[in-house]
Amino acid sequence: MPARWRMLVTKATKPSTGYPLPTLTDGPTLRAAAGSLLCLMLVTLLGLALATLLRDTSGAITLGLGILYIVPVLSNTLASPTWQHLSEIERAPGYAERPPSPQG
């Protein structure tokens, strides 16, 4: 049984794909870690600002989640060609945009 534990530890510490393990000194890894940290800090500051402005926990949580989740979904939906095609109003033949004004 001890040989099995040694094998599992070796598999867990050695990458089996043949690629070296990423370290924080690598450029892309450092950039990803810094970007994740920046995103987390900005979300934290957004939550703090909303809680300070609203002074209500449930309102700040609701508005914060609305900003973080609903706004991107709506912006992607409204910008998609499918939504723009569906949002065009098809008018009946002979439909006037607006009646002529009596002043001319």
C-alpha positions as CSV (number, residue, x, y, z in Angstrom):
1,M,0.0,0.0,0.0
2,P,2.8,2.6,0.6
3,A,3.9,2.4,-3.1
4,R,0.4,3.5,-4.1
5,W,0.6,6.7,-1.9
6,R,4.0,7.5,-3.4
7,M,2.7,7.1,-6.9
8,L,-0.3,9.4,-6.2
9,V,1.9,12.1,-4.7
10,T,4.2,11.9,-7.7
11,K,1.3,12.2,-10.1
12,A,-0.1,15.2,-8.2
13,T,3.2,17.1,-8.2
14,K,4.4,16.2,-11.7
15,P,2.4,17.4,-14.7
16,S,1.3,14.5,-16.8
17,T,0.8,16.6,-20.0
18,G,4.5,17.3,-20.6
19,Y,4.1,21.0,-20.2
20,P,5.9,22.8,-17.3
21,L,3.8,24.1,-14.5
22,P,3.1,27.8,-14.8
23,T,4.8,30.1,-12.3
24,L,4.1,33.7,-11.3
25,T,7.3,34.8,-13.0
26,D,5.9,33.9,-16.4
27,G,4.4,36.9,-18.3
28,P,1.0,35.6,-19.2
29,T,0.5,34.0,-15.7
30,L,1.5,37.2,-14.0
31,R,-0.8,39.3,-16.3
32,A,-3.7,36.9,-15.6
33,A,-3.1,37.1,-11.8
34,A,-2.9,40.9,-11.9
35,G,-6.0,41.2,-14.0
36,S,-8.0,38.9,-11.6
37,L,-6.8,40.9,-8.7
38,L,-7.8,44.2,-10.4
39,C,-11.2,42.9,-11.3
40,L,-11.8,41.7,-7.7
41,M,-10.7,45.1,-6.3
42,L,-13.0,47.0,-8.7
43,V,-16.0,44.8,-7.8
44,T,-15.2,45.4,-4.1
45,L,-15.0,49.1,-4.6
46,L,-18.3,49.0,-6.5
47,G,-20.0,47.2,-3.6
48,L,-18.6,49.6,-1.1
49,A,-19.7,52.6,-3.1
50,L,-23.2,51.2,-3.5
51,A,-23.5,50.4,0.2
52,T,-22.3,53.9,1.1
53,L,-24.7,55.6,-1.3
54,L,-27.8,53.5,-0.6
55,R,-27.1,52.8,3.1
56,D,-29.3,49.7,2.7
57,T,-27.8,46.2,2.5
58,S,-30.5,44.6,0.4
59,G,-30.7,47.5,-2.0
60,A,-26.9,47.6,-2.5
61,I,-26.8,43.8,-3.1
62,T,-29.7,43.9,-5.5
63,L,-28.3,46.9,-7.5
64,G,-24.8,45.5,-7.4
65,L,-25.9,42.1,-8.8
66,G,-28.1,43.9,-11.4
67,I,-25.1,46.0,-12.6
68,L,-22.8,43.0,-12.7
69,Y,-25.1,40.4,-14.2
70,I,-28.1,42.0,-15.9
71,V,-26.6,44.9,-17.7
72,P,-24.0,42.8,-19.7
73,V,-26.7,40.4,-20.7
74,L,-29.0,43.1,-21.8
75,S,-26.3,44.9,-23.7
76,N,-25.3,41.7,-25.6
77,T,-28.9,41.0,-26.3
78,L,-29.7,44.5,-27.7
79,A,-26.6,44.6,-29.8
80,S,-27.2,41.2,-31.4
81,P,-28.3,41.2,-35.0
82,T,-31.2,38.8,-34.1
83,W,-32.7,41.2,-31.6
84,Q,-32.3,44.1,-34.0
85,H,-34.1,42.1,-36.7
86,L,-36.9,41.2,-34.4
87,S,-37.3,44.7,-33.0
88,E,-38.0,46.3,-36.5
89,I,-41.6,47.2,-36.7
90,E,-43.3,46.0,-39.8
91,R,-45.9,48.5,-40.8
92,A,-49.0,47.8,-42.8
93,P,-49.1,49.1,-46.4
94,G,-50.3,52.7,-46.5
95,Y,-49.4,53.4,-42.9
96,A,-48.3,57.0,-42.5
97,E,-45.5,57.9,-40.1
98,R,-47.4,60.8,-38.6
99,P,-50.4,62.6,-39.7
100,P,-49.8,65.9,-41.5
101,S,-49.9,68.9,-39.1
102,P,-52.7,71.5,-39.7
103,Q,-50.1,74.3,-39.8
104,G,-48.5,72.9,-42.9
